[in-house]
Amino acid sequence: MKGTPVENLLIGFNGLIQGRLVARYKRFFADIELDTGETITAHCPNPGKMLGLLEPGTPALVTWLDDPTKKLSYRLEALMERGVWVGVNTQWPNRFIALAIRDGLIPEVAGYGHIQPEKKYGQNSRIDLYASGHPALPDAYIEIKNVHLSRRSGHAEFPDCVTERGAKHLYELIEMVKAGYRAVVIFCIQRNDCSDFAIARDCDPAFGLAYDAARAAGVEFIAVACAFAPRGLSFDSALRFAAE
């Protein structure tokens, strides 16, 4: 495993509660036995397969949602695999990457004066971040992909299941490059025990083909890891793309 997380948090957490996974079901529900002995049902903000993370008894971190309008009072934030906390909340990467860009932690997309979330583009799509105002580079359409999958030590992968939507976004980004913009995909790995990254072509061959087409067309790909800890999320490192 890599070193301990850096101290500078980009996203801080307030009072995560620890327990153990009982079961995840119907995609959006997870029963958690808290360390107090109470069993609660938490919202699971990750509809994917979450390969490797769903073994009963897996240590879990949840947030208590002090919001009477919510149907569930807890939200699942992380599960532990191979001794490392792995973030499973797909809501965090967009905010995390926006803050990392703001702080100049990702050199490839540093120097933009304005970052706009959720800008409409393509065929009824929204780009995660639209970066403008760079003194020397074209405006950039930035797509962010949440990554948790690591089937072997030190190696992160995406996706963990078929993602037609993910492939669609890559083809739309090709059109943005043709129109003279930058198009960038940032894979945000919510774990800090990996040093390289690759496309999981066996999980979704069609996404692998879309990735190949996008790279050939000039879409840029970046992989960065964040360290997930009970205190919060901090920037860890850039990951190299593994040779295929």
C-alpha positions in Angstrom: 0.0 0.0 0.0 1.1 3.5 -0.7 1.9 6.1 2.0 -0.5 7.8 4.3 -2.9 10.4 2.9 -1.7 14.0 2.7 -3.0 16.4 5.3 -4.6 19.0 3.0 -8.2 17.9 2.7 -10.2 19.1 -0.4 -13.4 17.7 1.1 -13.8 17.3 4.8 -16.2 14.9 6.6 -17.9 15.6 9.9 -18.4 12.5 12.0 -18.5 9.5 9.7 -19.9 6.5 11.5 -18.3 3.1 11.2 -19.9 -0.3 10.9 -19.9 -3.4 8.7 -21.9 -4.2 5.6 -24.7 -6.7 6.0 -26.0 -6.5 2.4 -26.5 -4.2 -0.5 -29.7 -4.7 -2.5 -32.0 -3.1 -5.1 -28.9 -1.1 -6.2 -29.6 1.9 -3.9 -30.0 0.3 -0.4 -27.3 -1.1 2.0 -27.9 -2.6 5.4 -25.1 -1.7 7.8 -24.5 -3.0 11.3 -23.0 -0.1 13.2 -20.3 -0.5 15.8 -23.0 0.3 18.4 -24.8 -2.9 17.4 -27.7 -1.2 15.7 -28.5 -2.2 12.1 -29.5 0.7 9.8 -30.5 1.0 6.1 -28.3 3.5 4.2 -28.7 5.0 0.8 -26.1 3.6 -1.6 -25.1 6.4 -4.0 -23.5 4.0 -6.5 -25.8 2.0 -8.8 -22.9 0.0 -10.3 -21.8 -3.5 -9.6 -19.2 -2.4 -7.0 -17.1 -5.5 -7.8 -14.9 -6.6 -4.9 -16.6 -4.5 -2.3 -19.8 -6.2 -1.3 -18.7 -9.1 0.8 -20.8 -9.3 4.0 -18.8 -8.1 7.0 -16.8 -5.6 5.0 -16.0 -2.5 7.1 -18.2 0.5 6.1 -18.4 4.2 6.7 -21.7 6.0 6.6 -22.9 9.6 7.0 -25.9 10.5 9.2 -28.1 12.8 7.1 -29.7 15.4 9.4 -32.4 16.0 6.9 -36.1 15.1 7.6 -37.0 15.3 3.9 -34.8 12.3 3.1 -36.4 8.8 3.1 -33.2 7.3 4.6 -31.3 8.9 7.4 -27.9 7.5 6.4 -25.7 7.4 3.3 -23.0 4.9 2.5 -19.6 6.7 1.9 -16.9 4.0 1.8 -16.1 0.4 2.1 -12.8 -1.2 3.0 -10.8 -3.5 0.6 -7.3 -4.9 1.3 -7.0 -2.5 4.3 -7.8 0.7 2.4 -10.9 2.8 2.5 -12.5 2.9 -1.0 -15.0 5.8 -1.6 -18.2 4.6 -3.2 -20.2 7.8 -3.2 -20.3 8.8 -6.9 -21.4 12.3 -5.9 -17.9 13.3 -4.6 -15.6 13.0 -7.6 -17.1 16.0 -9.6 -16.7 18.3 -6.6 -13.3 16.9 -5.7 -11.9 17.3 -9.2 -13.2 20.8 -9.5 -11.4 21.7 -6.3 -8.2 20.0 -7.4 -8.3 22.0 -10.7 -8.9 25.2 -8.8 -5.9 24.5 -6.6 -3.6 23.6 -9.5 -3.2 20.0 -8.5 -3.8 18.6 -12.0 -1.2 20.3 -14.2 -2.8 19.2 -17.5 -5.9 21.4 -16.8 -4.4 24.1 -14.7 -4.6 27.8 -15.6 -8.3 28.0 -16.5 -10.0 31.1 -14.9 -13.5 29.7 -14.8 -15.0 26.3 -14.1 -18.7 25.7 -14.9 -20.4 22.5 -13.8 -23.1 20.7 -15.8 -22.9 22.6 -19.1 -25.2 21.2 -21.8 -23.6 19.8 -24.9 -23.8 16.9 -27.4 -27.0 14.9 -27.8 -29.0 15.9 -24.7 -25.9 15.5 -22.4 -24.2 17.6 -19.8 -20.5 17.8 -19.4 -19.3 17.5 -15.8 -17.0 20.6 -16.0 -16.5 23.2 -18.6 -13.2 25.1 -18.2 -12.7 28.5 -19.9 -10.5 31.5 -19.6 -7.1 29.9 -20.2 -4.6 32.5 -21.7 -3.1 30.0 -24.1 -5.4 26.9 -24.5 -8.9 26.3 -25.9 -11.8 25.9 -23.6 -12.1 22.4 -22.2 -14.9 19.9 -21.8 -14.0 17.8 -18.8 -15.8 14.5 -18.1 -15.2 12.8 -14.7 -15.5 9.1 -14.1 -15.6 7.6 -10.7 -13.3 4.6 -10.2 -13.2 2.1 -7.3 -12.3 -1.2 -9.1 -9.0 -2.9 -8.3 -8.9 -6.6 -9.1 -5.2 -6.9 -8.4 -3.0 -5.0 -6.0 -1.8 -1.6 -7.2 -3.9 -1.6 -10.3 -7.1 0.4 -10.8 -9.6 -0.2 -13.6 -12.8 1.3 -15.2 -15.6 0.4 -15.8 -16.8 -2.4 -13.5 -19.8 -3.1 -15.7 -21.3 -2.2 -19.1 -21.7 1.6 -19.4 -23.5 2.6 -22.6 -23.7 6.1 -21.2 -20.0 6.3 -20.7 -19.3 5.2 -24.3 -21.8 7.8 -25.5 -20.0 10.5 -23.7 -16.6 9.5 -25.3 -18.1 9.8 -28.8 -19.6 13.1 -28.0 -16.2 14.4 -26.7 -14.7 13.4 -30.1 -17.1 15.9 -31.7 -15.9 18.6 -29.3 -12.3 18.0 -30.4 -13.4 18.3 -34.0 -15.1 21.6 -33.2 -11.8 23.0 -31.9 -12.2 22.5 -28.1 -10.1 20.4 -25.7 -11.9 17.3 -24.4 -10.6 15.7 -21.3 -11.6 12.6 -19.3 -10.4 12.4 -15.7 -10.7 9.1 -14.0 -11.0 9.8 -10.3 -9.8 6.8 -8.3 -11.4 6.9 -4.8 -8.6 4.9 -3.2 -4.9 5.5 -2.7 -3.4 2.0 -3.0 -3.0 2.0 -6.8 -0.1 3.2 -8.9 -1.4 2.5 -12.4 -4.7 2.5 -14.3 -6.2 0.7 -17.3 -9.5 0.2 -19.1 -11.3 -2.9 -18.0 -12.1 -4.1 -21.5 -13.5 -7.4 -20.3 -16.2 -5.7 -18.3 -17.3 -3.6 -21.3 -15.7 -4.2 -24.7 -17.8 -1.4 -26.3 -16.4 1.2 -23.8 -12.9 -0.1 -24.7 -13.6 0.6 -28.4 -14.9 4.0 -27.6 -11.8 4.8 -25.5 -9.6 3.7 -28.4 -11.5 5.9 -30.9 -11.4 8.9 -28.5 -7.7 8.7 -27.9 -7.1 8.5 -31.6 -9.2 11.6 -32.1 -7.3 13.6 -29.6 -9.4 13.3 -26.4 -7.1 13.5 -23.4 -7.2 11.0 -20.6 -5.9 11.6 -17.0 -6.1 9.3 -14.0 -5.7 10.7 -10.4 -6.1 9.1 -7.1 -7.6 10.5 -3.9 -7.0 9.3 -0.4 -10.2 8.5 1.4 -10.1 8.7 5.2 -12.7 9.3 8.0 -11.5 12.9 8.0 -12.2 13.4 4.3 -10.9 13.3 0.8 -7.4 14.5 -0.1 -5.4 14.6 -3.3 -3.0 11.7 -3.5 -1.3 11.3 -6.9 -1.5 11.0 -10.6 -1.6 7.4 -11.9 0.2 6.2 -15.0 -1.8 4.3 -17.7 -0.7 0.7 -17.7 0.6 -0.7 -21.0 -2.0 -2.8 -22.8 
